[in-house]
């Protein structure tokens, strides 16, 4: 009898709610079989002048309660850009590091504008080389000054995409468009932008290895492309386009490439050879160094496969 009476009361309340135009709201924590919570009925009003019926505003408004302590919601959701102690000295160092990142971004944009004018592609390439310098400088300063932050890492990644993923292929297109067919140059330069975006996104979500890069970094590819525009090695045009495609694919490859810091620890005689080659024939030396570094990735991969 109790269950039937409870069921009858629920049916009665629901039917009355439908007749009065109410909407039943069931609280997620309420046990089943209980009365649902109800939204108060919105009554209509009659305009005393025109005698028209004015419909109520049915827009749902949700009031977000303030967090504990009386702090405003906007302040509670604010995320500090600089984690840790926020002293004046640390803020100045933080601004200096991010100023290097912004400088790299501005130089990349300048390289795009100069390349679009078509006056001096080498000047645009020099802007890219300066981007590489500032890109390495901001990371080194952030670690040395103790102001590394997630914001700085994301800012650096976005600046790299602009400078090395957009500006670099634009400069390469401006340098090769006069000697190669656009049907070959455009897809090759577009591939550089696509692979740079994939490389940066993969780097942001991948665990870091202190010894090797997974694929050639976008910074290094941009430096090679910029130096190629400045040096202008005597290589057939088809080979130049093929080299652009190869560098783009090397960014998204899974081959291990030695970091530059470890390269500098090689025996002195190995470092002297390219230095001497620069004075003999800098164009050929540049090509040989780039080919050797690109080939080192697959060779290291094969060595690890054999020892595994």
C-alpha positions as CSV (number, residue, x, y, z in Angstrom):
1,X,0.0,0.0,0.0
2,X,2.9,2.4,0.7
3,X,4.5,1.8,-2.6
4,X,1.2,2.2,-4.5
5,X,0.5,5.4,-2.6
6,X,3.9,6.8,-3.3
7,X,3.6,6.0,-7.0
8,X,0.2,7.6,-7.1
9,X,1.5,10.8,-5.6
10,X,4.4,11.0,-8.2
11,X,1.9,10.5,-11.1
12,X,-0.3,13.2,-9.6
13,X,2.5,15.7,-9.2
14,X,3.9,15.1,-12.7
15,X,0.5,15.6,-14.3
16,X,-0.1,18.8,-12.3
17,X,3.4,20.0,-13.3
18,X,2.6,19.5,-17.0
19,X,-0.6,21.3,-16.8
20,X,1.0,24.3,-15.1
21,X,3.8,24.5,-17.7
22,X,6.6,23.6,-15.2
23,X,9.7,21.7,-16.1
24,X,10.8,18.9,-13.9
25,X,14.5,18.9,-12.8
26,X,15.9,15.8,-11.3
27,X,18.9,16.4,-9.1
28,X,21.8,14.0,-9.9
29,X,22.3,13.1,-6.3
30,X,18.6,12.6,-5.5
31,X,17.6,8.9,-4.9
32,X,15.2,7.4,-7.4
33,X,11.5,7.3,-6.4
34,X,11.7,10.8,-4.8
35,X,10.0,13.9,-5.9
36,X,12.0,15.7,-8.6
37,X,13.0,19.3,-8.1
38,X,10.9,21.8,-10.0
39,X,11.7,25.1,-11.7
40,X,9.3,27.8,-10.6
41,X,6.6,28.6,-13.1
42,X,7.2,31.8,-15.2
43,X,4.0,33.8,-15.1
44,X,2.8,36.0,-18.0
45,X,2.1,39.7,-17.7
46,X,-0.5,41.9,-19.4
47,X,0.6,45.3,-20.8
48,X,-1.9,47.8,-19.2
49,X,-1.6,50.2,-22.3
50,X,-2.0,47.8,-25.2
51,X,-3.6,44.9,-23.3
52,X,-1.2,42.6,-25.0
53,X,0.1,39.5,-23.3
54,X,3.9,39.8,-22.7
55,X,5.7,36.5,-22.7
56,X,8.3,36.0,-20.0
57,X,12.0,35.7,-20.7
58,X,12.7,32.0,-20.9
59,X,16.4,32.3,-21.2
60,X,18.2,30.2,-18.6
61,X,20.6,32.1,-16.4
62,X,23.1,30.3,-14.3
63,X,24.7,32.1,-11.4
64,X,28.2,30.9,-10.7
65,X,28.9,31.0,-7.0
66,X,32.0,32.8,-5.9
67,X,34.9,30.7,-4.7
68,X,35.7,30.3,-1.0
69,X,37.2,33.4,0.6
70,X,35.1,35.9,-1.5
71,X,37.6,36.1,-4.4
72,X,36.0,36.9,-7.8
73,X,35.6,34.2,-10.3
74,X,37.9,35.9,-12.9
75,X,40.7,36.2,-10.4
76,X,40.3,32.6,-9.3
77,X,40.6,31.4,-13.0
78,X,43.6,33.5,-13.8
79,X,46.8,31.5,-14.4
80,X,50.1,33.2,-13.7
81,X,52.5,33.3,-16.7
82,X,55.5,33.1,-14.4
83,X,55.3,30.3,-11.9
84,X,57.1,30.5,-8.6
85,X,58.1,33.6,-6.7
86,X,57.0,36.7,-8.6
87,X,59.7,39.3,-7.6
88,X,60.6,42.3,-9.7
89,X,64.0,40.7,-10.6
90,X,62.4,37.5,-11.9
91,X,59.8,39.4,-13.8
92,X,62.6,41.4,-15.6
93,X,64.4,38.2,-16.4
94,X,61.2,36.7,-17.6
95,X,60.5,39.7,-19.9
96,X,64.1,39.5,-21.2
97,X,63.7,35.9,-22.2
98,X,60.4,36.3,-23.9
99,X,61.7,39.5,-25.6
100,X,64.2,37.2,-27.4
101,X,61.3,35.0,-28.5
102,X,59.4,38.0,-29.8
103,X,62.5,39.3,-31.6
104,X,62.7,35.9,-33.3
105,X,59.1,36.3,-34.3
106,X,59.6,39.8,-35.7
107,X,62.6,38.7,-37.7
108,X,60.6,35.9,-39.2
109,X,57.9,38.3,-40.2
110,X,60.5,40.7,-41.6
111,X,62.0,37.8,-43.7
112,X,58.5,37.2,-45.2
113,X,58.0,40.8,-46.2
114,X,61.5,41.1,-47.7
115,X,61.1,37.9,-49.6
116,X,57.7,39.1,-51.0
117,X,59.3,42.3,-52.3
118,X,61.9,40.2,-54.2
119,X,64.6,42.8,-53.8
120,X,67.2,40.8,-51.9
121,X,66.5,37.2,-50.9
122,X,69.9,37.0,-49.1
123,X,68.8,39.7,-46.7
124,X,65.6,37.7,-45.9
125,X,67.8,34.6,-45.4
126,X,70.0,36.6,-43.0
127,X,66.9,37.5,-41.0
128,X,66.2,33.7,-40.8
129,X,69.7,33.1,-39.5
130,X,69.1,35.8,-36.9
131,X,65.9,34.0,-35.9
132,X,67.9,30.8,-35.3
133,X,70.3,32.8,-33.0
134,X,67.5,34.3,-30.9
135,X,65.6,31.0,-30.8
136,X,68.6,29.4,-29.2
137,X,69.2,32.4,-27.0
138,X,65.8,32.4,-25.3
139,X,65.9,28.8,-24.3
140,X,69.5,29.1,-22.9
141,X,68.6,32.3,-21.0
142,X,65.4,30.8,-19.6
143,X,67.3,27.8,-18.1
144,X,70.2,29.9,-16.9
145,X,68.1,32.6,-15.3
146,X,65.6,30.1,-13.8
147,X,62.5,31.6,-15.4
148,X,61.5,28.6,-17.6
149,X,57.7,28.3,-17.8
150,X,55.0,26.5,-19.8
151,X,54.0,29.9,-21.2
152,X,57.5,30.4,-22.5
153,X,57.6,27.0,-24.1
154,X,54.3,27.5,-25.9
155,X,55.4,31.0,-27.0
156,X,58.6,29.6,-28.4
157,X,56.8,26.9,-30.3
158,X,54.4,29.4,-31.9
159,X,57.3,31.7,-32.8
160,X,59.2,28.7,-34.3
161,X,56.2,27.9,-36.5
162,X,56.0,31.4,-37.8
163,X,59.8,31.8,-38.4
164,X,60.8,28.3,-39.4
165,X,57.5,26.8,-40.6
166,X,56.2,29.8,-42.6
167,X,59.1,32.3,-43.2
168,X,61.6,29.7,-44.2
169,X,59.6,28.1,-47.1
170,X,58.6,31.6,-48.3
171,X,62.2,32.6,-48.5
172,X,63.1,29.4,-50.3
173,X,60.3,29.9,-52.8
174,X,61.5,33.5,-53.4
175,X,65.0,32.1,-54.1
176,X,64.0,29.2,-56.3
177,X,61.0,30.6,-58.2
178,X,63.1,32.3,-60.8
179,X,65.1,29.2,-61.8
180,X,62.7,26.3,-61.1
181,X,59.1,25.7,-62.2
182,X,56.5,26.7,-59.7
183,X,54.9,23.3,-60.1
184,X,57.9,21.9,-58.3
185,X,58.8,24.7,-55.9
186,X,55.3,25.3,-54.5
187,X,54.7,21.7,-53.3
188,X,58.2,21.4,-51.9
189,X,57.9,24.6,-49.9
190,X,54.4,23.7,-48.7
191,X,55.8,20.3,-47.5
192,X,58.3,22.2,-45.4
193,X,55.5,24.1,-43.6
194,X,53.4,21.0,-43.1
195,X,56.3,18.9,-41.7
196,X,57.4,21.8,-39.5
197,X,53.9,21.9,-37.9
198,X,53.9,18.2,-37.4
199,X,57.5,18.3,-35.9
200,X,56.7,21.0,-33.5
201,X,53.4,19.4,-32.3
202,X,55.2,16.1,-31.8
203,X,58.0,17.7,-29.9
204,X,55.5,19.4,-27.5
205,X,53.8,16.1,-26.5
206,X,56.8,13.8,-26.6
207,X,59.2,12.9,-23.8
208,X,62.6,14.7,-24.1
209,X,65.9,12.8,-24.8
210,X,69.0,14.5,-23.7
211,X,71.2,12.8,-26.3
212,X,69.3,12.7,-29.6
213,X,66.6,14.5,-31.5
214,X,63.8,12.5,-33.0
215,X,64.0,13.8,-36.5
216,X,65.9,16.9,-37.6
217,X,64.7,20.0,-35.6
218,X,62.9,22.8,-37.4
219,X,65.5,25.3,-36.3
220,X,68.3,23.3,-37.9
221,X,66.3,22.8,-41.2
222,X,65.6,26.6,-41.3
223,X,69.3,27.3,-40.7
224,X,70.3,25.0,-43.6
225,X,67.8,26.5,-46.0
226,X,68.8,30.1,-45.0
227,X,72.5,29.3,-45.4
228,X,71.8,27.7,-48.8
229,X,70.1,30.9,-50.0
230,X,73.1,32.9,-48.8
231,X,75.9,30.6,-50.0
232,X,74.1,29.6,-53.3
233,X,76.0,26.3,-53.8
234,X,76.5,25.3,-57.4
235,X,73.9,22.5,-57.4
236,X,71.4,21.7,-60.2
237,X,68.0,23.2,-59.6
238,X,66.3,19.8,-59.5
239,X,68.7,18.7,-56.8
240,X,68.0,21.9,-54.8
241,X,64.2,21.1,-54.9
242,X,64.9,17.5,-54.0
243,X,67.0,18.7,-51.0
244,X,64.1,20.9,-49.8
245,X,61.8,17.8,-49.9
246,X,64.4,15.7,-48.1
247,X,64.9,18.2,-45.3
248,X,61.1,18.5,-44.9
249,X,60.8,14.7,-44.5
250,X,63.8,14.5,-42.2
251,X,61.8,16.7,-39.7
252,X,59.0,14.2,-39.3
253,X,61.2,11.1,-39.5
254,X,61.9,8.9,-36.4
255,X,65.6,8.7,-37.0
256,X,67.8,9.7,-34.0
257,X,70.0,12.8,-34.8
258,X,72.8,13.8,-32.5
259,X,72.3,17.2,-30.7
260,X,74.7,20.0,-31.6
261,X,76.1,20.0,-28.1
262,X,77.3,16.4,-28.5
263,X,78.6,17.1,-32.0
264,X,80.9,19.7,-30.6
265,X,82.4,17.1,-28.2
266,X,83.7,15.0,-31.1
267,X,87.5,14.6,-31.5
268,X,89.2,17.9,-32.4
269,X,90.5,16.5,-35.8
270,X,86.9,15.8,-36.9
271,X,86.0,19.5,-36.2
272,X,89.1,20.8,-37.9
273,X,88.4,19.1,-41.2
274,X,85.2,21.2,-42.1
275,X,86.9,24.3,-40.9
276,X,89.8,23.8,-43.3
277,X,87.3,22.9,-46.0
278,X,85.6,26.2,-45.6
279,X,88.8,28.0,-46.6
280,X,89.3,25.7,-49.6
281,X,85.7,25.5,-51.0
282,X,83.0,26.7,-48.7
283,X,80.1,25.7,-51.0
284,X,81.2,22.1,-51.3
285,X,82.0,21.9,-47.6
286,X,78.6,23.1,-46.7
287,X,76.9,20.5,-48.9
288,X,79.1,17.7,-47.5
289,X,78.4,18.6,-43.9
290,X,74.6,18.7,-44.5
291,X,74.7,15.4,-46.3
292,X,76.8,13.8,-43.5
293,X,74.4,15.0,-40.8
294,X,71.3,13.8,-42.7
295,X,72.9,10.4,-43.2
296,X,73.9,10.1,-39.6
297,X,70.3,9.5,-38.5
298,X,69.6,6.3,-40.5
299,X,73.1,5.0,-39.6
300,X,72.5,5.5,-35.9
301,X,69.1,3.8,-36.3
302,X,70.7,0.8,-38.0
303,X,73.3,0.6,-35.3
304,X,70.7,0.5,-32.6
305,X,68.7,-2.1,-34.4
306,X,71.8,-4.4,-34.6
307,X,72.7,-3.9,-30.9
308,X,69.1,-4.4,-29.7
